[in-house]
Amino acid sequence: MKKLDDNGMKRLVLDLRNNSGGFLEQAAEIANMFIATRDTLVYTMGKHNNTNEVFLAKPSKGREDFPLIILLNRGSASASEIVAGAVQDLDRGLIVGETSFGKGACAATIWTKGWICFRVSIARYYTPSGRLIQRPFEDGNTRQYYAELYEQNRETIIDSLNEFRPKFKTRKEGQFMGEAVLRPMNYTLGVNLQKRHKN
């Protein structure tokens, strides 16, 4: 951020397209860079209490003095959805692009003798408003799970399911459909982002 400031940054477009994710803790740290209030950035819930965790923003680490846009597409997953989810739920910026991948599972690494390890899903993560981003995977059909990403009418199919989804609201009461994926909110091209940011 310092380098961007030194180069005269006035607004930021964060491109998370095809970002397949990373570590939960790092995603929370990145989200915190854009949140200057003591709000929940993301939280996890699992079957056992020791997998439940809340990540709170530290106001001293966040900045809200510039407009922010995040670009997403169907390849944006996991950690990138955590960052975008916090920004969207807390009305910090605009989300633009396609519906994201929908990976909301947290994994732990279990090591065995012989330096063999397993990655095991232990919890799910939720955005500040309580949205679960994980796409349904109950039937265990991995091929179908990934094939859905490449269907040409994917956005139309997602739109058709809106009436069955719970509704969530951002802090400023912007409404969107919850669960399964992270979606850009309705927006108007050509909006004055500088003016929107100041209001």
C-alpha positions as CSV (number, residue, x, y, z in Angstrom):
1,M,0.0,0.0,0.0
2,K,2.9,2.4,0.8
3,K,4.3,1.9,-2.7
4,L,0.9,2.6,-4.2
5,D,0.5,5.7,-2.1
6,D,4.0,6.9,-3.2
7,N,2.8,6.5,-6.8
8,G,-0.2,8.8,-6.1
9,M,-3.0,6.2,-5.7
10,K,-6.4,7.8,-5.4
11,R,-8.6,4.8,-5.9
12,L,-8.0,1.0,-6.0
13,V,-9.2,-1.8,-8.2
14,L,-8.3,-5.1,-6.6
15,D,-8.3,-7.9,-9.2
16,L,-9.1,-11.2,-7.6
17,R,-10.2,-13.0,-10.8
18,N,-9.0,-16.6,-11.0
19,N,-7.5,-16.2,-7.5
20,S,-8.1,-19.7,-6.1
21,G,-7.4,-18.7,-2.5
22,G,-4.9,-19.1,0.3
23,F,-4.8,-19.1,4.1
24,L,-7.7,-17.9,6.1
25,E,-5.5,-15.8,8.4
26,Q,-3.9,-14.0,5.5
27,A,-7.3,-13.3,3.9
28,A,-8.5,-11.7,7.1
29,E,-5.3,-9.6,7.2
30,I,-5.8,-8.4,3.6
31,A,-9.5,-7.6,4.3
32,N,-8.4,-5.6,7.4
33,M,-6.4,-3.3,5.1
34,F,-9.6,-1.9,3.8
35,I,-11.7,-1.8,7.0
36,A,-11.0,0.9,9.6
37,T,-13.8,-0.1,12.1
38,R,-13.8,-2.8,14.7
39,D,-16.0,-5.2,12.7
40,T,-16.1,-8.9,12.1
41,L,-14.2,-9.7,8.9
42,V,-15.0,-13.5,8.8
43,Y,-15.8,-16.2,11.2
44,T,-15.7,-20.0,11.2
45,M,-18.0,-22.6,12.6
46,G,-17.4,-26.4,12.8
47,K,-18.7,-29.4,14.7
48,H,-16.2,-28.8,17.5
49,N,-15.7,-25.6,19.5
50,N,-12.0,-25.4,18.9
51,T,-12.8,-24.9,15.2
52,N,-14.9,-21.8,15.9
53,E,-13.1,-18.6,15.4
54,V,-13.9,-14.9,14.9
55,F,-11.5,-12.6,13.0
56,L,-12.0,-8.9,14.1
57,A,-10.7,-5.9,12.2
58,K,-8.1,-3.8,13.9
59,P,-9.0,-0.2,13.1
60,S,-5.4,0.9,13.2
61,K,-4.5,-1.4,10.3
62,G,-7.4,-0.4,8.0
63,R,-7.9,2.5,5.6
64,E,-11.1,3.8,4.2
65,D,-9.8,7.0,2.6
66,F,-10.1,5.8,-1.0
67,P,-12.7,4.2,-3.2
68,L,-12.4,0.4,-3.7
69,I,-13.5,-2.0,-6.4
70,I,-13.0,-5.8,-6.3
71,L,-13.1,-7.8,-9.5
72,L,-14.4,-11.4,-9.2
73,N,-15.1,-14.2,-11.6
74,R,-16.0,-17.9,-11.4
75,G,-12.4,-18.7,-10.6
76,S,-12.3,-16.6,-7.5
77,A,-12.5,-18.9,-4.5
78,S,-11.9,-19.3,-0.8
79,A,-9.6,-16.6,0.5
80,S,-10.5,-14.2,-2.3
81,E,-14.1,-14.7,-1.4
82,I,-13.3,-13.9,2.2
83,V,-11.8,-10.5,1.2
84,A,-14.6,-9.7,-1.2
85,G,-17.3,-10.8,1.3
86,A,-16.0,-8.5,4.0
87,V,-15.8,-5.6,1.7
88,Q,-19.3,-6.2,0.3
89,D,-21.0,-6.9,3.7
90,L,-19.4,-3.8,5.4
91,D,-20.2,-1.5,2.4
92,R,-16.5,-0.7,1.9
93,G,-16.5,-1.1,-1.9
94,L,-18.1,-2.4,-5.0
95,I,-17.9,-6.0,-6.2
96,V,-17.9,-6.3,-10.0
97,G,-17.8,-9.3,-12.4
98,E,-19.1,-12.8,-12.3
99,T,-20.5,-15.0,-9.5
100,S,-17.6,-16.4,-7.5
101,F,-16.6,-20.1,-7.2
102,G,-18.3,-20.8,-3.8
103,K,-15.6,-22.4,-1.6
104,G,-16.3,-21.8,2.1
105,A,-14.5,-24.8,3.7
106,C,-11.6,-24.4,6.2
107,A,-9.0,-27.2,6.2
108,A,-6.4,-28.4,8.7
109,T,-3.2,-30.2,7.8
110,I,-2.7,-33.5,9.6
111,W,0.8,-35.0,9.4
112,T,1.5,-38.7,9.7
113,K,4.7,-40.7,10.1
114,G,6.9,-40.5,7.0
115,W,6.0,-36.9,6.4
116,I,2.7,-37.7,4.7
117,C,0.0,-35.2,5.3
118,F,-3.8,-34.9,4.7
119,R,-5.8,-31.8,4.3
120,V,-9.1,-32.3,6.1
121,S,-12.1,-29.9,6.1
122,I,-12.9,-29.0,9.7
123,A,-15.2,-25.9,9.5
124,R,-17.0,-23.5,7.2
125,Y,-16.4,-19.8,7.1
126,Y,-19.1,-17.1,7.0
127,T,-19.0,-13.5,5.9
128,P,-19.8,-10.7,8.4
129,S,-23.5,-10.8,7.6
130,G,-23.6,-14.5,8.2
131,R,-23.5,-15.8,4.6
132,L,-22.1,-19.2,3.9
133,I,-20.2,-19.1,0.6
134,Q,-19.8,-22.8,0.2
135,R,-21.6,-24.3,-2.9
136,P,-23.6,-27.5,-2.2
137,F,-21.5,-30.6,-2.3
138,E,-23.7,-33.1,-0.5
139,D,-23.7,-35.8,-3.2
140,G,-19.9,-35.9,-3.4
141,N,-20.0,-35.7,-7.3
142,T,-16.6,-33.9,-7.9
143,R,-16.9,-33.9,-11.7
144,Q,-20.3,-32.2,-11.6
145,Y,-19.1,-29.8,-8.9
146,Y,-16.4,-28.4,-11.1
147,A,-18.3,-28.8,-14.4
148,E,-20.9,-26.3,-13.1
149,L,-18.3,-23.6,-13.3
150,Y,-18.1,-23.9,-17.1
151,E,-21.7,-23.9,-18.0
152,Q,-22.5,-21.0,-20.4
153,N,-25.8,-20.3,-18.7
154,R,-24.4,-20.4,-15.1
155,E,-25.5,-16.9,-14.2
156,T,-29.0,-17.6,-15.5
157,I,-29.2,-20.8,-13.4
158,I,-28.1,-18.9,-10.3
159,D,-30.6,-16.2,-10.9
160,S,-33.4,-18.7,-11.1
161,L,-32.6,-20.0,-7.6
162,N,-32.8,-16.5,-5.9
163,E,-36.3,-17.0,-4.6
164,F,-35.2,-20.0,-2.6
165,R,-32.2,-18.4,-1.0
166,P,-32.2,-16.5,2.4
167,K,-31.8,-12.8,2.1
168,F,-29.0,-10.9,3.7
169,K,-28.3,-7.2,4.0
170,T,-25.1,-5.1,4.1
171,R,-24.6,-2.6,6.9
172,K,-26.3,0.1,4.8
173,E,-29.3,-2.2,4.1
174,G,-28.2,-3.2,0.6
175,Q,-30.0,-6.5,0.0
176,F,-28.6,-9.6,-1.7
177,M,-29.3,-13.3,-1.9
178,G,-27.1,-15.4,0.4
179,E,-25.4,-18.8,0.5
180,A,-23.7,-20.9,-2.2
181,V,-21.8,-18.1,-4.0
182,L,-20.6,-14.5,-3.7
183,R,-22.3,-12.3,-6.2
184,P,-21.8,-8.8,-7.4
185,M,-24.6,-6.5,-6.2
186,N,-26.7,-4.6,-8.7
187,Y,-24.8,-1.5,-9.8
188,T,-25.0,1.1,-12.6
189,L,-22.1,1.5,-15.0
190,G,-20.7,5.0,-14.9
191,V,-21.5,5.5,-11.2
192,N,-19.3,8.3,-9.7
193,L,-17.3,6.2,-7.3
194,Q,-15.6,9.2,-5.7
195,K,-19.0,10.7,-4.8
196,R,-20.4,7.4,-3.6
197,H,-17.3,6.9,-1.4
198,K,-17.8,10.2,0.4
199,N,-21.5,9.7,1.2
